[in-house]
Amino acid sequence: MNCELTKLHFDALRKLREECDYEDSRSGGELIFVLRNKLSPGIGDKTLSDLEGWRMIEAGINKWFGTLGYRITELGRREIEANRPKEPKPKTKHKLRSLPPRLGKPKGRFDR
């Protein structure tokens, strides 16, 4: 399987996983296909067809509306877990250098 996942593919998988988990929790464990309009507007037909071709999502009929919907498969869930973004390193605090004093060396009244 030659699949090169892009950022759009991962965004689509994450959003679909979130929506599927929400729908499954509401329906008492019944598997519901998520409608296309629940996904982000940036997720297009090409992205969905790629993911469906790679068997990371599956298409089916939504129970309530009778229109085409999508579900994430176990392969899609494993792909998300395998490619988790790395935790960013905490930025080091910038250390300030001490500036030289603006005034010169202190002088007494007998110094010239």
Residue frames as a rotation matrix with the C-alpha (Angstrom) as fourth column:
MET 1
0.589 0.808 0.000 0.00
0.808 -0.589 0.000 0.00
0.000 0.000 -1.000 0.00
ASN 2
-0.542 -0.796 0.269 1.69
0.813 -0.578 -0.073 3.15
0.214 0.179 0.960 -1.24
CYS 3
0.599 0.774 0.204 0.10
0.659 -0.622 0.424 5.98
0.455 -0.120 -0.882 0.73
GLU 4
-0.662 -0.748 0.046 1.76
0.639 -0.595 -0.488 9.28
0.392 -0.294 0.872 1.47
LEU 5
0.339 0.859 -0.384 -0.40
0.934 -0.257 0.248 11.03
0.115 -0.443 -0.889 4.04
THR 6
-0.441 -0.402 0.802 -0.38
0.358 -0.899 -0.254 14.82
0.823 0.175 0.540 4.02
LYS 7
-0.996 0.079 -0.033 -1.44
-0.008 -0.477 -0.879 17.28
-0.085 -0.875 0.476 6.68
LEU 8
-0.378 0.914 -0.146 -4.92
-0.901 -0.327 0.286 17.41
0.214 0.239 0.947 5.11
HIS 9
-0.051 0.326 -0.944 -5.24
-0.133 0.935 0.330 13.64
0.990 0.142 -0.004 5.39
PHE 10
-0.713 -0.280 -0.642 -4.27
0.554 0.335 -0.762 13.71
0.429 -0.900 -0.084 9.07
ASP 11
-0.891 0.446 0.090 -6.64
-0.436 -0.779 -0.450 16.62
-0.131 -0.440 0.888 9.74
ALA 12
-0.121 0.881 -0.457 -9.46
-0.790 0.194 0.582 14.68
0.601 0.432 0.672 8.10
LEU 13
-0.196 -0.008 -0.980 -8.68
0.269 0.961 -0.062 11.54
0.943 -0.276 -0.186 10.10
ARG 14
-0.937 -0.199 -0.287 -8.54
0.326 -0.202 -0.924 13.45
0.126 -0.959 0.254 13.40
LYS 15
-0.676 0.737 0.031 -11.81
-0.735 -0.670 -0.101 15.27
-0.053 -0.091 0.994 12.74
LEU 16
0.006 0.689 -0.725 -13.54
-0.582 0.592 0.557 12.08
0.813 0.419 0.404 11.63
ARG 17
-0.516 -0.245 -0.821 -12.28
0.453 0.735 -0.505 10.22
0.727 -0.632 -0.268 14.70
GLU 18
-0.990 0.137 -0.026 -13.61
-0.060 -0.585 -0.809 12.99
-0.127 -0.799 0.587 16.95
GLU 19
-0.373 0.908 -0.193 -17.03
-0.919 -0.334 0.208 13.02
0.125 0.255 0.959 15.25
CYS 20
-0.064 0.320 -0.945 -17.32
-0.240 0.914 0.326 9.22
0.969 0.248 0.019 15.18
ASP 21
-0.780 -0.265 -0.567 -16.47
0.453 0.385 -0.804 8.96
0.431 -0.884 -0.180 18.87
TYR 22
-0.863 0.502 0.049 -19.08
-0.441 -0.703 -0.558 11.61
-0.246 -0.504 0.828 19.67
GLU 23
-0.134 0.857 -0.498 -21.79
-0.893 0.114 0.436 9.96
0.430 0.503 0.750 17.56
ASP 24
-0.264 -0.023 -0.964 -21.01
0.068 0.997 -0.042 6.51
0.962 -0.076 -0.261 18.98
SER 25
-0.959 -0.112 -0.260 -21.28
0.263 -0.015 -0.965 7.80
0.104 -0.994 0.043 22.54
ARG 26
-0.644 0.764 -0.036 -24.68
-0.727 -0.626 -0.283 9.37
-0.239 -0.156 0.959 21.82
SER 27
0.034 0.715 -0.698 -26.20
-0.864 0.372 0.340 6.38
0.503 0.591 0.630 20.04
GLY 28
0.538 0.207 0.817 -25.43
-0.740 0.581 0.339 3.84
-0.404 -0.787 0.465 22.73
GLY 29
-0.224 -0.759 0.612 -22.68
-0.255 0.652 0.714 2.03
-0.941 0.004 -0.340 20.83
GLU 30
0.599 0.463 0.653 -24.49
0.520 0.396 -0.757 1.84
-0.609 0.793 -0.003 17.49
LEU 31
-0.504 -0.861 0.077 -22.14
0.580 -0.271 0.768 2.67
-0.641 0.431 0.635 14.60
ILE 32
0.670 0.713 -0.205 -23.33
0.395 -0.577 -0.715 5.82
-0.628 0.398 -0.668 12.84
PHE 33
-0.115 -0.663 0.739 -21.82
0.989 -0.144 0.024 7.22
0.090 0.734 0.673 9.65
VAL 34
-0.160 -0.057 -0.986 -20.88
0.464 -0.886 -0.024 10.90
-0.871 -0.461 0.168 10.03
LEU 35
0.780 0.533 0.327 -22.32
0.553 -0.343 -0.759 13.34
-0.292 0.773 -0.563 7.52
ARG 36
0.034 -0.795 0.606 -20.00
0.929 -0.198 -0.312 15.23
0.368 0.574 0.732 5.21
ASN 37
0.331 0.140 0.933 -21.11
0.084 -0.989 0.118 18.63
0.940 0.039 -0.339 6.53
LYS 38
0.997 -0.032 -0.072 -19.85
0.072 -0.012 0.997 17.70
-0.033 -0.999 -0.010 10.04
LEU 39
0.256 -0.963 0.087 -16.30
0.941 0.269 0.205 17.61
-0.220 0.030 0.975 8.68
SER 40
-0.118 -0.401 -0.908 -14.16
0.230 -0.901 0.368 20.71
-0.966 -0.166 0.198 8.22
PRO 41
0.802 0.484 -0.350 -14.69
-0.174 -0.371 -0.912 22.75
-0.572 0.792 -0.213 5.04
GLY 42
0.119 -0.856 -0.504 -11.07
-0.950 -0.246 0.193 22.17
-0.289 0.455 -0.842 3.96
ILE 43
-0.556 -0.262 0.789 -11.62
-0.157 0.965 0.210 18.42
-0.816 -0.007 -0.578 3.66
GLY 44
-0.140 0.459 -0.877 -12.49
-0.951 -0.309 -0.009 17.78
-0.275 0.833 0.480 0.03
ASP 45
0.831 0.556 -0.040 -13.61
-0.528 0.762 -0.374 14.88
-0.177 0.332 0.927 -2.12
LYS 46
0.398 -0.762 -0.512 -10.04
-0.391 0.364 -0.845 14.05
0.830 0.536 -0.153 -3.16
THR 47
-0.524 -0.591 0.614 -8.89
-0.788 0.061 -0.613 13.72
0.325 -0.804 -0.497 0.45
LEU 48
0.089 0.658 0.748 -11.85
-0.809 0.486 -0.330 11.53
-0.581 -0.576 0.576 1.37
SER 49
0.890 0.242 -0.386 -11.46
-0.440 0.677 -0.590 9.35
0.119 0.695 0.709 -1.71
ASP 50
-0.044 -0.974 -0.224 -7.74
-0.572 0.209 -0.793 8.89
0.819 0.094 -0.566 -0.98
LEU 51
-0.573 -0.159 0.804 -8.47
-0.814 0.226 -0.536 7.82
-0.096 -0.961 -0.259 2.59
GLU 52
0.472 0.810 0.349 -11.25
-0.696 0.585 -0.416 5.52
-0.541 -0.046 0.840 1.44
GLY 53
0.700 -0.286 -0.654 -8.95
-0.472 0.501 -0.725 3.96
0.536 0.816 0.216 -1.16
TRP 54
-0.411 -0.911 -0.028 -6.32
-0.489 0.246 -0.837 3.31
0.769 -0.330 -0.547 1.51
ARG 55
0.097 0.599 -0.795 -9.04
0.389 0.712 0.584 1.72
0.916 -0.366 -0.164 3.74
MET 56
-0.888 -0.417 -0.193 -8.55
0.350 -0.343 -0.872 4.28
0.297 -0.842 0.450 6.52
ILE 57
-0.593 0.805 -0.013 -12.18
-0.574 -0.434 -0.694 5.37
-0.564 -0.404 0.720 6.32
GLU 58
-0.805 0.433 0.407 -15.32
0.579 0.723 0.377 3.70
-0.131 0.539 -0.832 5.04
ALA 59
-0.809 0.585 -0.057 -18.36
-0.572 -0.760 0.309 5.20
0.137 0.282 0.949 3.37
GLY 60
-0.760 0.638 -0.126 -21.95
0.648 0.760 -0.055 4.25
0.060 -0.123 -0.991 4.13
ILE 61
-0.195 0.800 0.567 -25.47
0.238 -0.522 0.819 5.55
0.952 0.295 -0.088 4.49
ASN 62
-0.925 -0.063 0.375 -26.32
-0.308 -0.457 -0.834 7.69
0.224 -0.887 0.403 7.51
LYS 63
-0.752 0.623 -0.216 -29.16
0.659 0.717 -0.227 6.13
0.014 -0.313 -0.950 9.48
TRP 64
-0.229 0.706 -0.670 -31.14
0.531 -0.486 -0.694 9.29
-0.816 -0.515 -0.263 10.17
PHE 65
-0.018 0.173 -0.985 -30.73
-0.487 -0.861 -0.143 11.30
-0.873 0.477 0.100 6.97
GLY 66
0.637 0.286 0.716 -30.25
0.338 0.731 -0.593 8.55
-0.693 0.620 0.369 4.37
THR 67
0.888 -0.410 -0.209 -27.28
-0.416 -0.520 -0.746 10.33
0.197 0.749 -0.633 2.80
LEU 68
0.469 -0.799 -0.376 -23.65
0.359 0.562 -0.745 9.39
0.807 0.215 0.550 2.34
GLY 69
0.850 -0.257 0.461 -21.55
-0.527 -0.463 0.713 9.43
0.030 -0.848 -0.529 5.51
TYR 70
0.180 -0.888 -0.424 -18.09
-0.275 0.368 -0.888 8.30
0.944 0.277 -0.178 6.61
ARG 71
0.981 -0.022 0.194 -16.52
-0.181 0.277 0.944 6.37
-0.075 -0.961 0.268 9.50
ILE 72
0.084 -0.996 -0.033 -12.89
-0.970 -0.075 -0.230 5.96
0.227 0.051 -0.973 10.51
THR 73
0.744 0.092 -0.661 -11.57
-0.095 0.995 0.033 2.39
0.661 0.038 0.749 10.51
GLU 74
0.885 -0.458 -0.083 -9.09
0.232 0.281 0.931 0.75
-0.403 -0.844 0.355 12.88
LEU 75
0.156 -0.854 0.497 -6.35
0.986 0.108 -0.125 1.24
0.053 0.509 0.859 10.30
GLY 76
0.236 0.013 0.972 -7.06
0.285 -0.957 -0.056 4.98
0.929 0.290 -0.230 10.31
ARG 77
0.954 0.128 0.270 -6.96
-0.217 -0.321 0.922 5.09
0.204 -0.938 -0.278 14.12
ARG 78
0.624 -0.782 0.011 -3.63
0.642 0.520 0.564 3.24
-0.447 -0.345 0.826 14.17
GLU 79
0.080 -0.592 0.802 -2.20
0.863 -0.361 -0.353 5.64
0.498 0.721 0.482 11.59
ILE 80
0.600 0.183 0.779 -3.12
-0.132 -0.937 0.322 8.64
0.789 -0.296 -0.538 13.77
GLU 81
0.968 -0.215 0.132 -1.55
-0.100 0.154 0.983 7.04
-0.231 -0.964 0.128 16.85
ALA 82
0.458 -0.841 0.288 1.61
0.857 0.504 0.110 6.09
-0.237 0.197 0.951 14.94
ASN 83
-0.275 -0.556 0.784 2.16
0.773 -0.613 -0.163 9.62
0.571 0.562 0.599 13.67
ARG 84
0.681 0.460 -0.570 1.51
0.725 -0.532 0.437 11.69
-0.103 -0.711 -0.696 16.75
PRO 85
0.586 -0.504 0.635 3.12
-0.014 -0.790 -0.613 15.12
0.811 0.350 -0.470 16.59
LYS 86
-0.187 -0.759 -0.624 6.22
0.771 0.280 -0.572 15.39
0.609 -0.588 0.533 18.73
GLU 87
0.693 0.353 -0.629 6.03
0.701 -0.534 0.473 17.41
-0.168 -0.768 -0.618 21.90
PRO 88
0.584 -0.513 0.629 7.70
0.106 -0.720 -0.686 20.77
0.805 0.467 -0.366 21.34
LYS 89
-0.217 -0.748 -0.627 10.79
0.872 0.140 -0.469 21.43
0.439 -0.648 0.622 23.43
PRO 90
0.735 0.425 -0.529 10.32
0.632 -0.713 0.304 24.10
-0.248 -0.558 -0.792 26.06
LYS 91
0.560 -0.520 0.646 12.04
0.252 -0.635 -0.730 27.27
0.789 0.572 -0.224 25.03
THR 92
-0.121 -0.692 -0.712 15.08
0.977 0.043 -0.207 28.20
0.174 -0.721 0.671 27.06
LYS 93
0.824 0.387 -0.415 14.83
0.496 -0.846 0.197 31.43
-0.275 -0.368 -0.889 28.94
HIS 94
0.447 -0.667 0.596 17.00
0.428 -0.426 -0.797 34.09
0.785 0.612 0.095 27.41
LYS 95
0.348 -0.424 -0.836 19.72
0.893 -0.122 0.433 35.16
-0.285 -0.898 0.336 29.80
LEU 96
0.924 0.029 0.382 20.36
0.164 -0.931 -0.326 38.87
0.346 0.364 -0.865 29.84
ARG 97
-0.084 -0.989 -0.120 23.87
0.839 -0.005 -0.544 40.19
0.538 -0.146 0.830 29.99
SER 98
0.457 0.177 -0.872 24.58
0.715 -0.656 0.241 42.84
-0.529 -0.734 -0.426 32.56
LEU 99
0.691 -0.149 0.707 25.23
0.470 -0.650 -0.597 46.22
0.549 0.745 -0.380 31.03
PRO 100
-0.457 -0.864 -0.209 28.24
0.796 -0.293 -0.530 48.32
0.397 -0.409 0.822 31.95
PRO 101
0.073 0.515 -0.854 27.34
0.817 -0.523 -0.245 51.14
-0.573 -0.679 -0.459 34.34
ARG 102
0.615 0.241 0.751 26.41
0.688 -0.630 -0.361 54.41
0.387 0.738 -0.553 32.67
LEU 103
0.930 -0.314 0.192 28.30
-0.367 -0.831 0.419 56.46
0.028 -0.460 -0.887 35.21
GLY 104
0.236 -0.930 -0.281 32.04
-0.293 0.208 -0.933 56.32
0.927 0.302 -0.224 35.32
LYS 105
-0.179 -0.412 -0.893 34.16
0.738 0.545 -0.399 55.27
0.651 -0.730 0.207 38.24
PRO 106
0.840 0.537 -0.084 33.06
0.455 -0.612 0.647 57.13
0.296 -0.581 -0.758 41.36
LYS 107
-0.179 -0.910 0.375 35.45
0.456 -0.414 -0.788 59.95
0.872 0.030 0.489 42.27
GLY 108
0.254 0.150 -0.955 36.13
0.952 -0.211 0.221 61.51
-0.169 -0.966 -0.196 45.58
ARG 109
0.975 0.191 -0.117 36.85
0.175 -0.975 -0.137 65.17
-0.140 0.113 -0.984 46.14
PHE 110
0.327 -0.927 -0.182 40.61
-0.415 -0.314 0.854 64.64
-0.849 -0.204 -0.488 46.07
ASP 111
-0.069 -0.313 0.947 40.65
0.659 0.699 0.278 62.70
-0.749 0.643 0.158 42.82
ARG 112
-0.025 0.034 -0.999 41.41
-0.547 -0.837 -0.015 64.43
-0.837 0.546 0.039 39.58
